[in-house]
Amino acid sequence: MKILDIKEKAVPIKSSISNAYIDFSKMTASVVAIVTDVFKNGKRVVGYGFNSNGRYAPSGLLRDRFIPRLLEAETNDILNDEGTNFDPHKIWDILMTGEKPGGHGERSVAVGTLDMAVWDAVAKIEEKPLYQVLAERYRDGKPDDKVFVYAAGGYYQPGKDLKKLQEEMKGYLNLGYSVVKMKIGNSLEEDLRRIEAVLEVVPSGQCLAVDANGRFDLQTAIAYAEKLEPYNLFWYEEAGDPLDFEIQSELSKHYKNPMATGENLFSMQDARNLIRYGGMRADRDYLQFDCALSYGLVEYMRILDMLKEYGWSSRRCIPHGGHQMSLNIAAGLGLGGNESYPGVFEPFGGFADDIPVEDGYVGLPSVPGIGFETKAPLIKLLRSVAE
């Protein structure tokens, strides 16, 4: 059992949308294909992975450091003890050989991209969906049969007035979502008008989450909190810089309703500092760590172990990213849900083509691996990289 080749390609996910901090006009993503010598049902097993939106393609890191490191590894060093499958934990250790601790920046995205492809290959070799593999290895063997998902949209966009924003949100509800999310952070006055426009078309404030993408200083974050609290929103997300734990901690004293953050924390150590010093409340707040951005599932499981030590339930985790990897993790490891990008960041956003969202939940595909093969435009792109 061997890895024959690893291929990488940077692809655009450019869009005219923006949040309060960045626009996506030049955004790119890395796609990788791990080609193995294993055949199942007459087809070669290829594991696929890609980095999540919101970061640029880490092509240089992948090609110069991490892909060569894995290809140079001895075969026995990347297999499980029985020699029947690849071992993601051993592979992760090889990828991180020679890497200094700390500084969890873009390298975490590169490793997370490869880690996704490794787990896809592992589940395909076992001929099971990844969520089933995870449930059998790390849980009670029984994955969740459906996962809560919310529709992330409401971006700033040229020409999008309040009516178009309302139409967008109504469209998500019509697709079966029960919770929608919108961007805030341009100005308090403008955002209050946008929020109140959305509240006219959703059933209640509990159906709306807002996301500032780390835009605010403490004074602004509190000013927003005072205005947002009466709306009783689903959550108030990433008010300040993700590494400014003091802002998050102080904000919790001024805002009693749920908050969410964590998508831009890329390691167990950073996640632990948020729990230690960020004032997050285990009875109401949500954690959004994204495995594709934070060294992959191997590191994500370390985060879950840490959370358990600090008294947090895995159900308080609703990962950022809207990708199928996190959907499998949510079902297999018992998380609280997953983000979704209906019609955004295609072909990476969204889940299986033939499984609808119903009452805010989506079912799971039964194909082996992560399930990329159930999303036609995505698997076409992924296979083109492997050729």
Buried (B, 14 or more C-beta within 10 A) or exposed (E): BEBEEBBBBBBEBEBEBBBBEEBBEEBBBBBBBBBBEBEEEEEEBBBBBBBBBBBBBBBEBBBEBBBEBBEEBEEEEBBBEEEEBBBBEBBBBBBBEEEEEEEBEBBBBBBBBBBBBBBBBBBBBBBBBBBBBBBBEEBEEEBBEBBBBBBBBBBBBEEBEEEEBBEBBBBBBEBBBBBBBBBBBBEBEEBBEBBEBBBEBBEEBBBBBBBBBBBBEBEBBBBBBEBBBEBEBBBBBBBBBBBBBEBBBBBBEBBEBBBBBBBBBBBBBBBBBBBEEBBBEEEEBBBBBBBBBBBBBBBBBBBBEBBEEEEBEBEBBBBBBBBBBBBBBBBBBBBBBBBBBBEBBBBBBBBBEEBEBEEBBBBBBEBBBBBBBBBEEBBEBBBEBBE
